[in-house]
Amino acid sequence: MKEGLAEALNKQMNFEFYSAHVYLAMAAYCSGESLDGFANFFIIQAEEERFHGMKIYKFLNDRRQRATLEALPEPKNEYSSILDVFEHGYAHEQQNTQRFYDLADLATSEREHATIYFLKWFIDEQVEEESLFDNIIQKLKRIEKDSNAFYMLDAEFAARSFTPPAE
């Protein structure tokens, strides 16, 4: 693996850990609004992002590349509404998708087939992540005035859990 690709994978690994930080900040906002189910949703998102970061960490080590950790920027901590939180989350996922596309382009240009194959998993995951956030945003827009539906969604998210996918 060429040095530039290893550096790009390290940047992405750090972005995944930053993403976990972003989602924990979103969880904290939700907790502060007494929306514990929504907070749980973002805590689970943070767990998934840490899993993704560690997946890249392991791949780098398996390829005899050194994983290097960077300081995490401060995430956004204040939002105007739960819809605002999810819209920011969706934009974050779209940014992450583009980052994986850029990584795949770099791996393809370097004919780094193991990395291309590795990145396919993440690209498939990003399709799911963007769809998840988009669907929740559409639901939130529909139930804006229906407090019962809002609290049902909060209760649904309270039951959400994370099980790492089998390798």
N, C-alpha and C positions, 0 to 999 in steps of 0.2 A: 504494500500500500504506500502510495506516495505521501510525503509529508503534508502537502496541502489538504488532502482528503482526510488524513488523521486529524489535522487541526480543525477542519470543518465539522467532523464528527464530535470532537471535543466541545466545540461551540454549541452544537445541538444538544449534547448531553447536559451542558450547563443550562441551556434554555429549558430543558425538561424539568430540571430542578427548580428553576425560576418559576415555571408554570405551576409547580406544586405550591410555591410561595404565593403566587397570585390567587390560586384557588383557596388557600387557607385564609387569605385576607378577605375573600368573598364570603367564606364561611363565617368569619368573625363578624362581618357586617350583618349577615342573616341572624346570627345568634343575638346580636345587639338589638335586632328588631323582633326578637322572640319568635323567630321562624326556624325552629329547630330542625324540621324536616328539610328545608332548603339548605340549612347549614350542613346537615349530614350529606346532602347531594354534593356539596363542594368539598367536604372532607374526603369523600370517596374519590372525587376528581383528583384531589391532591395525591392520594395514594396511587392512583393510576399513573400520574405524571412521574412520581418517584420511581415506580416500577419501570416506566419507559426510560428514565435516565439511567437506571441500573442495567437495563438491557443493553444500552449503548456502551456503558462502562465495561460490561462483560465482553461484548463484541470487540472493543478496542483491545482488551487484555488478551483475548483469544487470538487476535491478529498480531500480537507482540508489539502493540502500540501503547503508549502510556496515557492513561486518563489523567487529565489535569483539571482541578476544580478552581472556579473563580468565585469572587464575591458576588452575592445576589443583589440586584438593584431593589430598591424599596418598591413594593407594589402599590397600586391604587387601593386606598382603604375606605374611601367615602363614595357613596352612590346615592342617587336621588330616589330610587325605587328598586324593587326586585326585578322589574323588567330591565332597568338600566344595568343591573348586575349581569343578567343573562346576555344582554346585547354586547356588553364588554367581553364576556366569556366567549361568545360566538366570534367576535372580531379577533380575539386572541387565538382561537382555534384556526381561523382562516389564515392568520399570520404563520402559525405553526405548519399548516399544510404547505404554504408556499416555501417555507424553509426546507421541508422534506423534498419538495419538487426540485429545489435548487441542489440539494445534496444528491438526488438521483441523477440529475443532469451532469454533475461533476463526476460521479462514479461511472456513469456511462461514457463520458468523454475520456476517462482514464482506463476504460475497459476493465474495471475492477468488479468482476462478476459476482464475487462473494458479497461485496457490499451492495450491489444492485439487488441481489436476492434478499439480503437482510432488510433493506429499506422498503421493499414491497410490503412487508408486514405493517410498517408504520403508515404507509400511504393508505392501505386498506383501513387501518384504525382511524385515520383522519377523516375518511368518508363517513364513518360511523359517528365520530365526535361532532362533526359539523351538522350532520342530520339530527343528532340528539338535541343540540342547542337550538337549531332552527325550529324543530317541533315544539320544544318547550316555549320558545318565544311566541309562536303562533297560538299556543294554548293560553299563555298569559294575556295576550291581546284579546282573545275571545272572552276570557272570564274576568276581565278587568273590573267589571261592576258586580260580579257575583261572588260574594265573600264565602259562601258555602263551597263553591267549586275551588276557590283559592285554597281554602283549608284542607280540602280533600287532596289537592295536589301536594300540599305540604306534608300531609300524612303519608302519601305514596312515597315521597322522597325519604321520609324517615325510615322506611323499610329497605332502602337501597343498600347494597353491600358490594364489596370488591373481592373477587376471587381471581387471582392471577391466572391467565390462560395457560394451558398445558403447552409445553414446548414441543 
